[in-house]
Amino acid sequence: MITDIEPLLIGPNASIADAMTQLNAGALGCLLLTRKGRLLDRVITDGDLRRLLIAGHDMQASLEALSERTSVTAHESTTEDEARSVMEEHQILHLPVVRQDSSLCGLYHLPGLSRPILLSAPHMGEAEQQLVAEAFRDNWIAPVGPHVDGFEKELAETVGAAGAVALSSGTAAIHLALRLLGITRNDRVYCSSLTFVASANPILYEGAEPVFIDSEPESWNMSPAALERALEADRRAGQLPTAVVVVNIYGQSADMEPIVELCDAYGVPVVEDAAESLGATYRNHASGTLGRLGVYSFNGNKIITTSGGGALVGEDLDMLAEARRLSTQARDQASHYQHTVTGYNYRLSNVLAGIGRGQLKALPDRVARRRAIFDRYSEGLGGIDGLDWMPEPDWSYSNRWLSVATFNPQQIGQHPYAIMRQLRTRNIETRPVWKPMHLQPLFKGKDYFPHAEDRSVSDELFLSGLCLPSGTGMTDAQQDSVISAIREVLGQ
Ligand SMILES: *Cc1c(COP(=O)(O)O)cnc(C)c1O
């Protein structure tokens, strides 16, 4: 908000010539016509002055000639975001701010407002818009249609899986994966602790018992050491899990080789939650294709998006066919409506699949762009003691969905949350690293296996990590302003 409004104030006795001179002296393209006590009459733009002249008033005519108009105003408590949307809605560039007593105290100027820089805003391109238009034109608004089949085929090809099932969300995909693996009440199901809650919620849907496994410091994903201790302890107790949900956070694969080897040795199937890691690879295999079943999400903030959506991929086509059936209310093969098992309404709609096909084409670009954003951060914020980055082991090619930094409070002299708050006042959105599941009230009392007996890596990351704006729609100039804001906040 501009508070120095004195140069913009003008009284009704001033002439058009005076107003033009005063308008030219300022850079905002408006004046504020006021009465005594800074009471606002109306906003004057150069267009208003031009119209007076065209209507035949001469330059010496007073501003009394202006028609009366009630200008839209904001209050002292109006936020920058609210001011922006009011101006956009009314298609105006200037929004005077008035106090409770109606006196003027400031002005919002639309071009002067910076857009908030978000963590990961959806990014829609030409191709998606064309495919959506096509889906509408061909009247394929029906739940299923050619785009769904096309999207499944193209997704499977992209990741090198035998098949894919397009679903309404990544969470739905995890839920179906657990159903396909026969998880039932009180079964133990392992899950990475450092993740978004959607990885673990489906375990609760089935009344099963979640057990959380810590991260290792090399990839921030499931620690093979913790997994081995958990499996060994549960084997001895005669309560081996029925599935392991391995999560690839922030676009990076977990160290799948030792994890899958261990799970094979104990006969436990692996579900790979690759909701955040589409486009990443592990030892040259697409992330999401290394377990028995893999899960992707196309939620609004993910690397590609259908606004909401998900997919299940795998090698076992019978299993995927069953997933497809369960996702459409599990109808038996009969012409009448007959059902034997519980199904869901989990299918992706045809229109959204159309968006997905367009987004899929953009995936290589999006991965390259996210990685370039990460490189720009690590360069721009290099040389700061106590600031480190999410590592990328040599077996990993991350999609760098989010650029994540850790701030050592001792070396930096500030807690990451303090940094986050200061960036928020500069209109920059950052977020802490996922709060681990074993610390969530929802999962209080559930078993947890840390990386080492005396070290919980996910706790360390939660307390030191901050995700930085990483959206592919972000401009270099915006990223530069994030970098300089962080340097400023850190006093570097
Ligand atoms: C986003 C996400 C999900 C859930 O995907 P939705 O499509 O939002 O249901 C699951 N796991 C992880 C790790 C995620 O980031």
The ligand as an SDF file (V2000), in Angstrom:
LIG
                    3D

 15 15  0  0  0  0  0  0  0  0999 V2000
   -0.2130  -35.8650   -3.2090 C   0  0  0  0  0  0  0  0  0  0  0  0
    0.2150  -37.0980   -2.5450 C   0  0  0  0  0  0  0  0  0  0  0  0
   -0.6360  -38.2070   -2.4000 C   0  0  0  0  0  0  0  0  0  0  0  0
   -2.0950  -38.1530   -2.7000 C   0  0  0  0  0  0  0  0  0  0  0  0
   -2.4350  -37.8350   -3.9700 O   0  0  0  0  0  0  0  0  0  0  0  0
   -3.8780  -37.1740   -4.2520 P   0  0  0  0  0  0  0  0  0  0  0  0
   -3.9850  -37.2260   -5.7170 O   0  0  0  0  0  0  0  0  0  0  0  0
   -3.8190  -35.7840   -3.6970 O   0  0  0  0  0  0  0  0  0  0  0  0
   -4.8900  -37.9970   -3.5590 O   0  0  0  0  0  0  0  0  0  0  0  0
   -0.1390  -39.3640   -1.8410 C   0  0  0  0  0  0  0  0  0  0  0  0
    1.1250  -39.4330   -1.4370 N   0  0  0  0  0  0  0  0  0  0  0  0
    1.9740  -38.4050   -1.5400 C   0  0  0  0  0  0  0  0  0  0  0  0
    3.3730  -38.5830   -1.0790 C   0  0  0  0  0  0  0  0  0  0  0  0
    1.5420  -37.1950   -2.0700 C   0  0  0  0  0  0  0  0  0  0  0  0
    2.3770  -36.1560   -2.1420 O   0  0  0  0  0  0  0  0  0  0  0  0
  1  2  1  0
  2  3  1  0
  2 14  2  0
  3  4  1  0
  3 10  2  0
  4  5  1  0
  5  6  1  0
  6  7  2  0
  6  8  1  0
  6  9  1  0
 10 11  1  0
 11 12  2  0
 12 13  1  0
 12 14  1  0
 14 15  1  0
M  END
$$$$
